[in-house]
Amino acid sequence: MPSLSGIDHIALTVRDLDASAAFYRRLFGFEPIGELEGEGLNRRLFRLPSGTNVGLTQHERGTTGDFSPFTPGLDHLGFGVDGLAELTAWAEHLDSQGIAHSGLVEAPYGTALSVKDPDGVALEFFVGA
């Protein structure tokens, strides 16, 4: 069986690239590392400290529909953090940026902190039990 080294990148389709890039800039606390303008699309790319890239893409032929975790595709995007203290620090960061969140939610398998981006894509910061 061939091996995998991890997730290299995630590409999210957005309705308003400027609004979404501003949200992710506040969320991550750093600037995009690049931009791409191609046939029918514009993209901005953020690189996480882990090396995983998060691309935001606005297609010229967009949709007016809202994101829904109930349709086939992405349910949510989960970011791992290194312990409850770090998860609490994320909650404090979100508060300082005015980003609404769920608060820390405990489950038998771990603790999560959830937010939604401007298009309703669910993002989760998670530490396992």
C-alpha positions as CSV (number, residue, x, y, z in Angstrom):
1,M,0.0,0.0,0.0
2,P,1.5,3.4,-0.9
3,S,1.9,5.8,2.0
4,L,0.6,9.3,2.7
5,S,2.6,12.1,4.4
6,G,-0.5,14.1,5.6
7,I,-2.9,16.6,4.2
8,D,-1.0,19.1,1.9
9,H,-3.8,21.5,1.2
10,I,-7.5,22.2,1.6
11,A,-9.4,24.4,-1.0
12,L,-12.6,26.1,0.1
13,T,-14.9,27.8,-2.4
14,V,-16.1,31.2,-1.1
15,R,-18.7,33.8,-2.3
16,D,-16.6,36.9,-1.5
17,L,-12.9,36.4,-1.6
18,D,-12.1,39.7,0.1
19,A,-14.5,39.1,3.0
20,S,-13.3,35.5,3.5
21,A,-9.6,36.4,3.3
22,A,-10.2,39.1,6.0
23,F,-11.9,36.6,8.2
24,Y,-9.1,34.0,7.9
25,R,-6.5,36.7,8.3
26,R,-8.1,37.6,11.7
27,L,-8.6,33.9,12.5
28,F,-5.0,32.7,11.8
29,G,-3.3,36.0,12.6
30,F,-1.1,36.1,9.5
31,E,-1.3,37.2,5.9
32,P,-1.9,35.0,2.8
33,I,1.3,33.7,1.2
34,G,0.1,34.0,-2.3
35,E,-2.6,34.8,-4.8
36,L,-3.7,33.3,-8.1
37,E,-5.9,34.7,-10.8
38,G,-6.8,32.2,-13.4
39,E,-9.5,31.4,-15.9
40,G,-12.8,31.9,-14.0
41,L,-11.3,32.1,-10.5
42,N,-9.3,34.0,-8.0
43,R,-7.6,32.3,-5.1
44,R,-5.7,33.3,-1.9
45,L,-3.5,30.9,-0.1
46,F,-2.7,30.7,3.7
47,R,0.0,28.4,5.1
48,L,-0.6,26.9,8.5
49,P,2.4,26.4,10.9
50,S,2.1,22.6,10.2
51,G,2.8,23.3,6.5
52,T,-0.8,22.6,5.4
53,N,-2.1,25.1,2.9
54,V,-5.7,26.6,3.1
55,G,-6.8,28.0,-0.2
56,L,-9.8,30.3,-0.6
57,T,-11.3,30.3,-4.1
58,Q,-13.9,32.6,-5.6
59,H,-15.2,31.3,-8.9
60,E,-16.6,33.8,-11.4
61,R,-19.6,31.5,-11.9
62,G,-20.6,31.3,-8.3
63,T,-23.6,30.1,-6.4
64,T,-26.0,31.9,-4.1
65,G,-26.7,28.8,-2.0
66,D,-25.4,28.5,1.5
67,F,-23.0,25.9,2.7
68,S,-24.6,22.9,4.3
69,P,-23.0,20.0,6.2
70,F,-26.1,17.9,5.2
71,T,-25.2,17.7,1.5
72,P,-22.4,15.4,0.3
73,G,-19.0,17.0,0.7
74,L,-17.3,18.8,3.6
75,D,-19.0,18.6,7.0
76,H,-16.4,20.6,8.9
77,L,-12.7,21.3,8.9
78,G,-10.9,20.3,12.1
79,F,-7.6,21.8,13.3
80,G,-5.7,19.9,16.0
81,V,-4.3,21.8,19.0
82,D,-1.8,20.7,21.7
83,G,-3.9,20.6,24.8
84,L,-6.7,22.3,26.7
85,A,-4.5,25.4,27.5
86,E,-4.0,26.0,23.8
87,L,-7.7,25.4,23.1
88,T,-8.5,28.0,25.8
89,A,-6.0,30.4,24.2
90,W,-7.8,29.9,20.9
91,A,-11.1,30.9,22.5
92,E,-9.5,34.0,23.9
93,H,-8.0,34.8,20.5
94,L,-11.5,34.5,18.9
95,D,-13.0,36.7,21.5
96,S,-10.3,39.3,20.9
97,Q,-11.1,39.3,17.2
98,G,-14.8,39.5,17.7
99,I,-15.3,36.0,16.1
100,A,-18.4,34.2,17.5
101,H,-17.7,30.7,18.7
102,S,-19.3,27.7,20.5
103,G,-17.1,27.9,23.7
104,L,-15.3,24.8,24.7
105,V,-17.5,21.7,24.2
106,E,-16.5,18.5,25.9
107,A,-17.2,15.0,24.6
108,P,-15.9,11.6,25.6
109,Y,-13.4,11.7,22.8
110,G,-12.1,15.2,23.3
111,T,-12.9,18.9,23.5
112,A,-13.8,21.2,20.6
113,L,-14.2,24.9,19.9
114,S,-16.2,25.7,16.8
115,V,-16.7,28.7,14.6
116,K,-18.2,29.4,11.2
117,D,-16.6,31.3,8.4
118,P,-18.5,33.9,6.3
119,D,-19.9,31.2,4.1
120,G,-21.1,29.0,7.0
121,V,-18.2,26.5,6.7
122,A,-17.8,25.0,10.1
123,L,-14.3,25.1,11.5
124,E,-13.3,23.2,14.7
125,F,-10.3,23.5,16.9
126,F,-9.9,20.1,18.7
127,V,-7.9,18.4,21.3
128,G,-8.4,14.6,21.8
129,A,-9.2,13.1,25.2
